[in-house]
Structure formats: C-alpha cells, structure tokens
Amino acid sequence: MNKFRLPEAFLVALKAVNVDPPFLFRKSGLPPTLCSSGDGMISTEQNFRLWHTLREISDDPAIGLRMATLNVRHPPNMAAQHARTFGDALVDLARSTMLSFSEETRIVKTKNECSIEFTRAMLNEGAPVLFLDTAFALMLETGRRGTQQRLHALRVELTRPVSHQEVYEAHFGCCVRFKARRNVIVFRTGDLELPFATYNAKLLARLRFQLDREIARLKTRETTSFRAKLLIVRNFTNRGNWHKKCLWLEGMTNDKIVNLVAALMFVAIVVSRPALRYFARLPLTGAKRFFSLIRRCSLRSDEPKVFLPFRFG
C-alpha cells in the first residue's frame, strides 16, 4: 500500500498532547488542510516526516508514550480492546496497524517469550522513534486495559542511541536496551493467555469481519494489474466519470489490460496526444467504443485514417 488514510485518532491524540495538527502538517511540508479539506491520504515517507517533525517540535521525550495511553476511540483498534485474551489482542493490533499505517507486524512465540516487531518500512534506519514508542506502548496499554492488571513487558530493544532510559523503563516496567540490533518489544508467553475483562464475542466477530474485509480490499489494490488500471484511469480520465470508468477497469482481465496499455501507447505514438485528451472527455460508453476502435487500428497500423471521423484538439 503506497498510500493510506491518516487515522482520525491520530489527529485527536495530537490535540490531546497540545499539538495543533495543521501546524504539524505545515512544518512537515504537507498541506495544513490535509484532513479538513483534502482526502487525508499520505505516503509512508510523508508519515515518517510527520513523526520526525513531531519529535522536533516537542520537548517531551515521553510524548509518544503519552499518546498511546490516551483513551481515543479508533475503530480498527476496537477489535483488540474486546479480544478474548492478550495474545488475541496483539494479533488484532497487528491487523489494525496494517490498515491504519500500512505496516506489517511479525509476532514470534517461543516457549518463554513472544517478540513483536515491524517488518516493512519500520525496518529502515530512518524509522521515526515516536511511531515505535507509540506502537509498543499501545500494545502494553491494550493489555493493561483488557486484563485490568499492571502488565509489564519482559524487555524492549531499540536501535537508537541511549536517551531518557529511565523514562522508558518506568513506563514499560522492564529493561530497555538501546543500540540494539532491531526494534522489538518482548512479552512473556504466559501473559498471552491472560483473559480480557472487556471480552465481547458478538462485537468482536463483527469488528474482525470488517477489519479483515478492509485489509483484503487494500491488499487487492496492491496488485500489479490494479496499479495498471488505476494509472490508466487517473491519467486518461476526467473527474466527471472517473469512478464509473474505474469500476469498469476493475472487471478487466490482465490480458485485456495488456491490450489496453498497448492501444494507449499506439495512440500516443502514432496518432497524437490530442487523441488522449479526446478520450478524457468521453462518457463511459464512448470510452469503451474508443478503446475498441484503438485496438482495431493498432492491429492495422498502416491504416491510421480510421481515426478521421474524430475531431481532436
């Protein structure tokens, strides 16, 4: 997923720690109205900039830890809050992170330990430390709220240089190792079976169904064929019929997509750019006929006069 929608809960958490979202966006080189008047979609690189900038403008080393302890309603996290056990909640949080921040989580269990780490962009050395602080602290906070116990991690490992170690150890209740080989939080395997007092089976079933459906939809959008379809629609379609044409392209097979790309290349090279501008103004039915005509002509490239009935430009 190259882009994702910035969670509303993130904006609420920023305000709760006295950070103005538009100010943070502007300092990060993003439109101040990103979420108020825009679509709220950002890339992983832009997400990194937000968290890096947040660290720069805040003089509180524990701001990420504080954001995780806020009781902010975030629908993707609700499944974790109503899980049966702490272990189930960690799996739900992993799915929520995938949906909210396009980050995959690896959970590895052994006889005595359960380690949790990110496996995508967060493996990068430039991964924002406040994002990691908030994510690890949220796992612990979810466990504490669900079990209604003062749960502690077994240890936390961070790749960054030593900084405010006492703050982190007081929050996680364990040893925090800096300059480590990886960023990981480790719990005792036995703690995974701790039951949640907030367990709600019926609500959990509905929430997980919605969460899994959203993740499946986003993963489908990552496929090569979908990216090709989206590229075609965005580049050769006007706003008026964008969504209808997108739905039409969704149903096309990969073979048809290959033919379509070849046809568009033929138009751009053999005919002219005005032909593409002409397509952008067509309604859906006209676009289908135009594609059909393009393909027939591309198979008979010695007869470009087929395009004469159209006025371009």
NORDA-V95793 format. One record per backbone hydrogen bond with DSSP energy under -0.5 kcal/mol. CO is the residue of the C=O (numbers start at 1). NH is the residue of the N-H. E is the energy in kcal/mol with one decimal. If there is no record, write none. Layout:
CO|NH|E, CO|NH|E
This chain:
2|44|-0.8, 4|42|-2.7, 7|10|-0.8, 7|11|-1.0, 8|12|-2.0, 9|13|-2.4, 10|14|-2.1, 11|15|-2.0, 12|16|-1.8, 13|17|-1.3, 14|17|-0.6, 14|19|-2.6, 15|18|-1.5, 19|21|-0.6, 20|24|-2.3, 21|25|-2.9, 22|26|-2.5, 23|27|-2.4, 24|28|-1.4, 25|30|-3.2, 26|29|-1.4, 31|34|-1.8, 33|37|-2.2, 33|38|-1.6, 34|40|-1.4, 40|6|-3.0, 42|4|-2.5, 43|47|-2.3, 44|48|-2.4, 45|49|-1.9, 46|50|-2.1, 47|51|-2.0, 48|52|-2.7, 49|53|-2.7, 50|54|-2.3, 51|55|-1.7, 52|56|-1.6, 53|57|-2.4, 54|58|-1.1, 59|61|-0.7, 60|63|-1.5, 62|66|-2.5, 63|67|-2.1, 64|68|-1.3, 65|69|-1.0, 66|69|-0.6, 66|70|-0.6, 67|70|-0.6, 70|72|-1.8, 72|74|-0.6, 74|77|-2.1, 74|78|-0.8, 75|78|-1.3, 75|79|-0.5, 77|81|-1.5, 78|82|-1.2, 80|83|-1.2, 82|200|-1.6, 84|196|-2.4, 85|89|-1.9, 86|90|-1.9, 87|91|-1.4, 88|92|-2.0, 89|93|-2.5, 90|94|-1.8, 91|95|-1.7, 92|96|-2.2, 93|97|-2.5, 94|98|-1.6, 95|99|-1.9, 96|100|-3.0, 97|101|-2.5, 97|103|-1.2, 98|102|-1.0, 104|119|-2.2, 104|120|-0.5, 105|107|-0.5, 106|108|-0.5, 106|117|-2.0, 107|109|-0.5, 108|115|-2.5, 112|189|-1.6, 113|110|-3.3, 114|187|-2.7, 115|108|-2.6, 116|185|-2.0, 117|106|-3.7, 120|123|-2.0, 121|124|-1.9, 124|127|-1.9, 128|132|-1.6, 129|133|-2.7, 130|134|-2.5, 131|135|-2.8, 132|136|-2.7, 133|137|-2.3, 134|138|-2.1, 135|139|-1.6, 136|140|-1.7, 137|141|-2.9, 138|142|-2.6, 139|143|-1.7, 140|144|-2.3, 141|145|-2.6, 142|146|-2.3, 143|147|-2.5, 144|148|-1.4, 144|149|-0.7, 146|197|-3.3, 146|198|-0.5, 149|151|-2.1, 154|175|-0.6, 155|186|-2.8, 156|177|-3.0, 157|184|-2.3, 158|180|-2.8, 160|179|-2.4, 164|167|-0.7, 164|168|-1.6, 165|169|-2.6, 166|170|-1.8, 167|171|-1.6, 168|172|-2.8, 169|173|-1.5, 169|174|-0.6, 172|153|-1.8, 175|156|-1.9, 175|177|-0.5, 176|178|-0.5, 177|158|-3.1, 182|184|-0.7, 184|157|-3.1, 185|116|-2.3, 186|154|-2.9, 186|155|-1.5, 187|114|-2.5, 188|191|-1.0, 188|192|-0.6, 189|192|-1.2, 190|193|-1.2, 191|194|-1.6, 192|87|-2.7, 194|86|-1.8, 196|199|-1.2, 200|204|-2.6, 201|205|-2.2, 202|206|-1.6, 203|207|-2.5, 204|208|-2.7, 205|209|-1.8, 206|210|-2.1, 207|211|-2.5, 208|212|-2.9, 209|213|-2.0, 210|214|-2.1, 211|215|-2.2, 212|216|-2.4, 213|217|-2.1, 214|218|-2.2, 215|219|-2.5, 216|220|-1.9, 217|221|-1.4, 219|222|-1.1, 220|223|-1.4, 223|227|-2.2, 224|228|-2.2, 225|229|-2.3, 226|230|-2.9, 227|231|-2.3, 228|232|-2.1, 229|233|-2.5, 230|234|-2.7, 231|235|-1.9, 232|236|-2.1, 233|237|-0.7, 238|241|-0.6, 239|242|-0.9, 241|245|-2.1, 242|246|-2.2, 243|247|-2.2, 244|248|-2.0, 245|249|-2.7, 246|250|-2.0, 247|251|-1.0, 248|251|-0.7, 249|252|-1.8, 253|257|-1.9, 254|258|-2.2, 255|259|-2.1, 256|260|-2.5, 257|261|-2.8, 258|262|-2.3, 259|263|-2.3, 260|264|-2.5, 261|265|-2.3, 262|266|-2.1, 263|267|-2.2, 264|268|-2.5, 265|269|-2.3, 266|270|-2.9, 266|271|-1.1, 267|271|-0.7, 267|272|-1.9, 272|275|-0.9, 272|276|-0.7, 273|276|-0.9, 273|277|-1.9, 274|278|-2.1, 275|279|-1.8, 276|280|-1.7, 277|281|-0.7, 278|281|-1.1, 279|282|-1.7, 280|238|-1.0, 283|287|-2.4, 284|288|-1.9, 285|289|-2.0, 286|290|-2.4, 287|291|-2.6, 288|292|-2.1, 289|293|-2.4, 290|294|-2.7, 291|295|-2.4, 292|296|-2.0, 293|297|-2.4, 294|298|-2.6, 295|299|-1.3, 297|300|-1.1, 298|301|-0.6, 300|303|-2.5, 303|306|-1.7, 304|307|-1.9, 305|308|-2.0, 306|309|-0.6, 307|310|-1.9, 310|312|-0.6
